[in-house]
């Protein structure tokens, strides 16, 4: 294991019971951090948080990010030095079904967390995780850059753009106060990896179809997305957090963490590669669907030049690792062991 600025640090993860939050909790625990978490109870069955026994590594508080008093209680009680804010309503289609819940969670939830941080005397750094979908749609772009306009044609995308604006306003309004935390935002691509069982996500939908021995119905096979293994953006969040903890004020900004341009592929291409690994076929679902962006690409050159961050797994490797994780889980292997194995492999790739 590489040396880490996180060893012995008090770290709070909001959304620690989710897919990315569970992976991040395990990784930070491995790095020697004292990890605490604030989130709703897991809402999927199976759940990576439960299956990988993440609760054994985290001092957990169950609560709703929309509850400002409860959030403030968590920040004051845990007294973290750094916060990774992942708690969110993360699904585009659920945003259409529950727009008010989506805005309350993603916008006011972020404001609740930042206000609790402002009143805390312990927090030195915050990484607010938003989304690649926070940008105003531009079909001509070869990759969104951090300086591109924010936008969003659906409630989820708009809520993530609004979370970026809330964070920027907080930084500008309160960032110059004595002892103020350094705050950054992180915009990642479409993550894949073992242990995701959320509804209306491609890989979990393929897995469920395989388990039920039926074809998977795919809504937008031509849609292009910045696919990446879950450890790729998490490594970016960790690197960014290290810079903030070190007092690098220039890191208190917006950052993209996406795959290489060649790995931004269509849904159809991903299905063609993943379906044989999961033992499932797919079919085009031609029924009317809510609007989603046709093309999403991220330009991560800023993170490469200024943070030294680059993706380590190709899309083919990410697909192979993801398919293998689910196959071994289905065969009865320990999910935590599978996650730690992947983290170790990723750390070895970073050292090369």
C-alpha positions as CSV (number, residue, x, y, z in Angstrom):
1,X,0.0,0.0,0.0
2,X,1.3,3.4,-0.9
3,X,1.9,6.1,1.8
4,X,-1.1,8.3,2.2
5,X,-1.9,11.7,3.5
6,X,-5.1,10.1,4.8
7,X,-3.4,7.9,7.4
8,X,-4.9,8.7,10.8
9,X,-7.1,11.5,9.3
10,X,-10.8,11.8,10.3
11,X,-12.8,11.5,7.0
12,X,-16.5,11.9,6.6
13,X,-18.2,10.4,3.5
14,X,-21.8,11.4,2.9
15,X,-23.6,8.8,0.8
16,X,-21.3,6.0,2.2
17,X,-24.0,3.4,1.9
18,X,-24.2,3.8,-1.9
19,X,-22.2,2.1,-4.7
20,X,-19.4,4.7,-5.0
21,X,-19.5,5.5,-1.3
22,X,-18.9,1.9,-0.3
23,X,-15.9,1.5,-2.6
24,X,-14.5,4.9,-1.3
25,X,-15.1,3.8,2.4
26,X,-13.1,0.6,1.8
27,X,-10.3,2.4,0.0
28,X,-9.9,5.1,2.7
29,X,-10.0,2.5,5.4
30,X,-7.2,0.7,3.6
31,X,-5.3,3.9,3.5
32,X,-5.5,4.2,7.3
33,X,-8.2,6.9,7.5
34,X,-10.7,7.0,10.4
35,X,-13.8,6.9,8.3
36,X,-17.2,8.1,9.3
37,X,-20.4,8.1,7.1
38,X,-23.7,9.9,6.9
39,X,-26.4,8.5,4.5
40,X,-29.7,6.9,4.1
41,X,-29.9,3.1,4.7
42,X,-29.0,1.1,1.6
43,X,-31.9,1.0,-0.8
44,X,-31.0,-1.9,-3.1
45,X,-31.0,-5.6,-2.6
46,X,-28.3,-6.8,-2.8
47,X,-26.3,-3.9,-1.5
48,X,-22.5,-3.6,-1.7
49,X,-22.5,-1.8,1.7
50,X,-24.2,-4.8,3.3
51,X,-22.5,-7.6,1.2
52,X,-19.0,-6.2,1.7
53,X,-19.6,-5.5,5.4
54,X,-18.6,-1.9,5.0
55,X,-20.2,-1.0,8.3
56,X,-17.3,-2.8,10.0
57,X,-14.9,-0.1,8.6
58,X,-17.1,3.0,9.1
59,X,-18.6,4.9,12.0
60,X,-22.0,5.2,10.5
61,X,-24.9,7.6,11.1
62,X,-28.1,7.0,9.1
63,X,-29.8,10.2,8.1
64,X,-31.2,12.3,5.3
65,X,-29.0,14.9,3.7
66,X,-32.2,17.1,3.3
67,X,-32.4,17.3,7.2
68,X,-30.1,20.3,8.0
69,X,-30.1,19.7,11.7
70,X,-29.2,16.0,11.3
71,X,-26.4,16.9,8.9
72,X,-25.0,19.5,11.3
73,X,-25.2,16.9,14.1
74,X,-23.1,14.5,12.0
75,X,-20.4,17.0,11.1
76,X,-20.1,18.3,14.6
77,X,-20.1,14.8,16.1
78,X,-17.6,13.3,13.8
79,X,-15.4,16.4,13.6
80,X,-13.9,15.4,10.2
81,X,-10.8,17.0,8.7
82,X,-12.1,16.4,5.2
83,X,-15.6,15.6,3.8
84,X,-16.3,13.7,0.6
85,X,-19.9,14.7,-0.3
86,X,-21.4,11.9,-2.4
87,X,-25.0,11.8,-1.0
88,X,-27.3,12.4,-3.8
89,X,-30.3,11.3,-5.9
90,X,-28.1,9.9,-8.7
91,X,-30.6,8.6,-11.3
92,X,-31.7,10.5,-14.4
93,X,-35.0,8.7,-14.8
94,X,-35.9,9.0,-11.1
95,X,-35.3,12.7,-11.5
96,X,-38.2,12.7,-14.0
97,X,-40.4,10.7,-11.6
98,X,-39.5,12.7,-8.5
99,X,-38.2,16.1,-9.5
100,X,-38.8,17.8,-6.1
101,X,-37.1,15.1,-4.2
102,X,-34.2,15.3,-6.7
103,X,-33.7,19.1,-6.3
104,X,-34.2,18.9,-2.5
105,X,-31.5,16.2,-2.2
106,X,-29.0,17.4,-4.7
107,X,-29.3,21.1,-4.2
108,X,-30.4,21.8,-0.7
109,X,-28.6,18.7,0.5
110,X,-25.4,20.2,-0.8
111,X,-26.2,23.5,0.9
112,X,-27.0,21.8,4.2
113,X,-23.6,20.0,4.1
114,X,-21.7,23.2,3.2
115,X,-23.4,25.2,5.9
116,X,-22.6,22.5,8.5
117,X,-18.9,22.7,7.3
118,X,-19.0,26.5,7.6
119,X,-20.0,26.2,11.3
120,X,-17.5,23.4,12.0
121,X,-14.0,24.2,13.4
122,X,-12.5,20.9,12.2
123,X,-13.1,20.7,8.4
124,X,-10.1,21.7,6.3
125,X,-11.3,20.4,2.9
126,X,-14.4,19.3,1.1
127,X,-14.8,17.5,-2.2
128,X,-18.4,17.9,-3.6
129,X,-19.1,15.2,-6.2
130,X,-21.5,16.3,-8.9
131,X,-21.8,14.8,-12.4
132,X,-20.7,14.9,-16.0
133,X,-24.3,15.8,-16.8
134,X,-24.0,19.2,-15.1
135,X,-23.0,20.8,-18.4
136,X,-25.2,22.6,-20.9
137,X,-25.7,20.2,-23.8
138,X,-23.5,20.9,-26.8
139,X,-23.5,18.2,-29.5
140,X,-20.5,19.8,-31.2
141,X,-18.1,19.4,-28.3
142,X,-15.3,16.8,-28.3
143,X,-15.3,16.9,-24.5
144,X,-16.8,19.2,-21.9
145,X,-14.2,21.4,-20.1
146,X,-14.6,22.8,-16.6
147,X,-15.1,26.3,-18.1
148,X,-18.0,25.3,-20.3
149,X,-21.5,26.6,-19.3
150,X,-23.5,24.6,-16.8
151,X,-27.0,23.6,-17.7
152,X,-29.3,20.6,-17.8
153,X,-32.5,19.7,-19.7
154,X,-33.8,17.3,-17.1
155,X,-34.3,17.6,-13.4
156,X,-31.3,15.4,-12.5
157,X,-28.8,17.3,-14.7
158,X,-30.2,20.7,-13.6
159,X,-29.9,19.7,-10.0
160,X,-26.2,18.8,-10.5
161,X,-25.6,22.1,-12.3
162,X,-27.3,23.9,-9.4
163,X,-25.1,22.0,-6.9
164,X,-22.1,23.3,-8.7
165,X,-23.5,26.9,-8.5
166,X,-24.2,26.5,-4.8
167,X,-20.7,25.2,-4.1
168,X,-19.1,28.0,-6.2
169,X,-21.2,30.6,-4.3
170,X,-20.3,29.1,-1.0
171,X,-16.6,29.2,-1.9
172,X,-16.8,32.9,-3.0
173,X,-18.9,34.0,-0.1
174,X,-17.2,32.2,2.8
175,X,-13.9,30.9,1.5
176,X,-11.9,33.9,2.6
177,X,-13.0,33.7,6.2
178,X,-10.3,32.7,8.7
179,X,-10.0,28.9,8.9
180,X,-12.4,28.3,6.1
181,X,-12.3,24.9,4.4
182,X,-11.0,24.6,0.9
183,X,-13.9,23.3,-1.3
184,X,-13.7,21.7,-4.7
185,X,-16.1,19.9,-7.0
186,X,-15.6,16.7,-9.0
187,X,-17.4,15.8,-12.2
188,X,-17.0,12.1,-13.2
189,X,-18.2,10.0,-16.0
190,X,-20.5,6.9,-16.1
191,X,-19.0,4.5,-13.6
192,X,-19.1,0.7,-13.9
193,X,-17.7,-1.8,-11.5
194,X,-18.8,-4.7,-9.2
195,X,-21.4,-4.1,-6.6
196,X,-23.7,-1.6,-8.4
197,X,-27.3,-2.8,-8.1
198,X,-29.2,0.5,-8.6
199,X,-32.3,0.6,-10.8
200,X,-32.1,2.1,-14.3
201,X,-28.4,1.7,-14.6
202,X,-27.0,-0.3,-17.5
203,X,-24.8,-2.9,-15.8
204,X,-27.2,-3.6,-13.0
205,X,-30.0,-4.0,-15.5
206,X,-27.9,-6.5,-17.5
207,X,-27.1,-8.4,-14.3
208,X,-30.7,-8.6,-13.3
209,X,-31.8,-9.7,-16.8
210,X,-29.1,-12.5,-16.7
211,X,-30.3,-13.6,-13.3
212,X,-33.9,-13.8,-14.5
213,X,-32.9,-15.5,-17.8
214,X,-34.5,-12.9,-20.0
215,X,-33.2,-10.4,-22.6
216,X,-32.2,-7.0,-21.3
217,X,-34.2,-4.1,-22.8
218,X,-31.9,-1.2,-23.7
219,X,-33.3,2.3,-24.1
220,X,-30.7,4.3,-26.0
221,X,-28.1,2.0,-27.6
222,X,-26.6,4.8,-29.7
223,X,-26.0,7.1,-26.7
224,X,-22.3,7.8,-26.1
225,X,-21.1,8.0,-22.5
226,X,-17.7,8.4,-20.8
227,X,-17.5,4.9,-19.3
228,X,-14.9,4.3,-16.6
229,X,-14.2,1.9,-13.8
230,X,-15.4,3.2,-10.4
231,X,-11.8,3.3,-9.0
232,X,-10.9,5.9,-11.7
233,X,-12.9,8.8,-10.4
234,X,-12.4,7.7,-6.8
235,X,-8.7,8.0,-7.3
236,X,-9.3,11.5,-8.6
237,X,-11.3,12.5,-5.5
238,X,-8.6,11.1,-3.3
239,X,-5.8,13.0,-5.1
240,X,-7.9,16.2,-5.1
241,X,-8.6,15.8,-1.4
242,X,-4.9,15.4,-0.7
243,X,-4.2,18.7,-2.4
244,X,-6.9,20.4,-0.4
245,X,-5.7,19.0,2.9
246,X,-2.2,20.2,2.0
247,X,-3.5,23.8,1.7
248,X,-3.4,24.1,-2.1
249,X,-5.9,26.9,-2.6
250,X,-5.7,26.5,-6.4
251,X,-7.2,23.1,-6.1
252,X,-10.4,24.6,-4.7
253,X,-12.0,24.6,-8.1
254,X,-14.0,22.4,-10.5
255,X,-12.4,19.2,-11.9
256,X,-13.3,16.6,-14.5
257,X,-12.3,13.0,-13.9
258,X,-13.2,11.1,-17.1
259,X,-11.8,8.3,-19.3
260,X,-9.5,8.6,-22.3
261,X,-11.3,9.9,-25.4
262,X,-11.1,6.4,-27.1
263,X,-13.1,4.9,-24.2
264,X,-16.1,7.2,-24.6
265,X,-18.2,4.6,-26.4
266,X,-21.9,3.9,-27.2
267,X,-24.2,1.9,-25.0
268,X,-24.4,-0.6,-27.8
269,X,-20.7,-1.1,-27.8
270,X,-20.6,-1.7,-24.0
271,X,-23.5,-4.2,-24.3
272,X,-21.7,-6.1,-27.0
273,X,-18.7,-6.5,-24.7
274,X,-20.4,-7.0,-21.4
275,X,-23.4,-9.2,-22.3
276,X,-21.3,-12.3,-23.1
277,X,-19.5,-12.0,-19.7
278,X,-22.8,-11.9,-17.9
279,X,-24.5,-14.5,-20.0
280,X,-27.3,-12.3,-21.2
281,X,-28.7,-11.0,-24.5
282,X,-30.0,-7.5,-25.1
283,X,-32.8,-5.9,-27.2
284,X,-33.6,-2.4,-28.2
285,X,-36.5,-1.0,-26.2
286,X,-38.4,1.2,-28.7
287,X,-41.1,2.3,-26.3
288,X,-41.2,6.1,-25.6
289,X,-38.6,7.1,-23.1
290,X,-37.8,10.3,-21.2
291,X,-35.3,12.5,-22.9
292,X,-31.6,11.9,-22.2
293,X,-28.5,13.5,-23.8
294,X,-27.3,11.7,-26.9
295,X,-23.6,12.3,-26.3
296,X,-21.6,13.0,-23.2
297,X,-17.8,13.4,-23.3
298,X,-15.4,14.8,-20.7
299,X,-12.1,16.6,-21.2
300,X,-9.9,15.8,-18.2
301,X,-6.8,17.5,-19.4
302,X,-6.9,20.0,-16.6
303,X,-6.6,17.2,-14.0
304,X,-3.8,15.6,-16.0
305,X,-1.8,18.8,-16.2
306,X,-2.4,20.3,-12.8
307,X,-3.0,17.3,-10.6
308,X,-1.1,14.6,-12.4
309,X,-4.2,12.4,-12.6
310,X,-4.8,10.1,-15.5
311,X,-7.1,7.0,-16.0
312,X,-5.3,3.7,-15.5
313,X,-7.8,1.2,-16.9
314,X,-8.8,1.0,-20.5
315,X,-12.5,0.5,-21.2
316,X,-11.8,-3.1,-22.2
317,X,-10.0,-3.7,-18.8
318,X,-12.9,-2.0,-17.0
319,X,-15.5,-4.2,-18.7
320,X,-13.4,-7.3,-18.0
321,X,-12.9,-6.4,-14.3
322,X,-16.6,-5.6,-13.9
323,X,-17.9,-8.7,-15.5
324,X,-15.4,-10.8,-13.5
325,X,-16.5,-9.2,-10.3
326,X,-20.2,-10.1,-10.8
327,X,-19.4,-13.6,-12.0
328,X,-17.3,-14.3,-8.9
329,X,-19.9,-12.7,-6.7
330,X,-22.5,-15.0,-8.2
331,X,-20.2,-17.9,-7.5
332,X,-20.1,-17.1,-3.8
333,X,-16.9,-15.2,-3.4
334,X,-16.6,-12.5,-0.7
335,X,-17.5,-9.1,-2.1
336,X,-15.1,-7.2,0.2
337,X,-12.3,-9.4,-0.9
338,X,-13.1,-8.7,-4.5
339,X,-13.1,-5.0,-3.9
340,X,-9.8,-5.0,-2.0
341,X,-8.3,-7.1,-4.8
342,X,-9.4,-4.5,-7.4
343,X,-8.1,-1.6,-5.2
344,X,-4.7,-3.4,-4.8
345,X,-4.5,-3.9,-8.6
346,X,-5.3,-0.2,-9.2
347,X,-2.7,1.0,-6.7
348,X,-0.1,-1.2,-8.5
349,X,-1.1,0.4,-11.8
350,X,-0.6,3.9,-10.4
351,X,3.0,2.9,-9.3
352,X,4.0,1.8,-12.7
